[in-house]
Amino acid sequence: MSETEKILVVEDNDFVRMQIVRYLSSIEGVEVVQASRGDDALDLLDRSVSLAIVDVRMEPIDGFEFIRSLRGLDLAIPVVLATGDQNPDLLREAGKWGVGAVLLKPVQKDRLVKTVERILRHDKRHVT
């Protein structure tokens, strides 16, 4: 990754959000922006965001509502969902919305870093 990649972290739990941000800071060339609410995160979205890491269960809008809004803005930003929920319906819904990965909480640093690097590399290969 030669240029800076901006990653948006949307998580309502302060501890979990800070932990994810700390893990992401170990990746060279990454800038992290963060929000504790999905509606606030929508205001941070623009074409400079390379990836969004989003909690599933949030108020006032949850992770899937965030994704629907993101897609409605016609932004092709890859999304990684973070959840403590292992419901198979959640995985089907994630697949329906083209989610790049679903990470179970507590998020493990090595899985997060590998997932982010894989998605950012894949996204760069498909840019025309």
N, C-alpha and C positions, 0 to 999 in steps of 0.2 A: 504494500500500500504506500504509494509514493506521496500522495497528498493527504491532507488532514480529512479524516472521516468524522462527521458529526453524528453522534448517537444520542437519541432522545430516550430517557428512562422515565417511565410513568408508573409510579408505585405509591400507594397511599400510606404504607407503613414506613415511617421514617428510618427505622433500623435497617429494614430490607433494602430500601432505596440507597442508603449510604453504603451498604455492603456491595451492592451491584456496581455502584459508581466506583468504589475502591478497586474492585476486580477489573473493571474496564480500564482504569488508569494504568494498569500494567501492560496494556497494548500500546505499542508505539504508534504515533500518528493519529490518535483518537482524541477527539474533543467531546465531552459529555455535557449535555444540557438535561435538566431534570424538572419534573413537575410531580406534585403529590395528588393532582386531580386530573382526570381525563379531559374535562372541559378546558382547564388551564393549558394542558398540553396541546390542544388543538390550536391555540393561539401561537404556539412556538413552531408549528409546522410550516416548512417551506421547502423548496427544492434543494436546499443545502443539507437537509437531514438525509443521511445515508441508511439509517436503520432505526427502528423504534423497538424498545423492549418494554412490554406493557403487562401490568398486572391484570388478571381476569376479573377479580371481584373488587370493584371500587364504586364509590358513589360520587357525584350524582349520575355519571355515566360509566358503565363498565367497559371492560376491554373490548368486547365485541362491538359495542356501540361506537367506541373510539375507532375501531377498524372500519366500520361502515361509513363513518364521517370522513375518515382518511381517504377511502376509495371514492367517496362522493366529491372530494376535492380534486380528483383526477391526479393524485400523486402516487407514483408507483414505488412507494417506500416499503421495503421488506419489514415484516413484523415478527418478533419473537414474543410469545406469551410466557409469562411466569405465573405459576399457579400451585396451590396446595391441593387442588381438586384432581382426583384421578378418574373422574367420570368419563366413560367412553363417549358419551354424547358431546362432551367438550372437545374431544379429539376430532370427531366428525365435523363439528361446527368450525373448528380451526382449519380443517382441510377444505371446507367449503369456501372459506374466505382467503385461501392461499397463504396461510401463516407459514413462515419459514421453519419454525421449530417451536416446540412446547417444552419448557424446562420446569421440572417440579421443584417446589420450595421444600427445604432450603436450597437455594441455588448453589451449586458447586462451582468453584472458581474455574477449574480446568474445563468443565463442560461448557460454561458460559463463554470463556475465551475461545475455545475451539469452534463453537457454534457461530460466534460473531465473526471470527476470521474466515470461516467457510462461506458464510452468507455474503460478506463483503467481497471476497474473491470471486464468487459466483456472479454477483451483481455486476462487477466490473467487466467480466467476460461477455455479458449480454448487452452492454451499452453500445449503441450504434452511433 
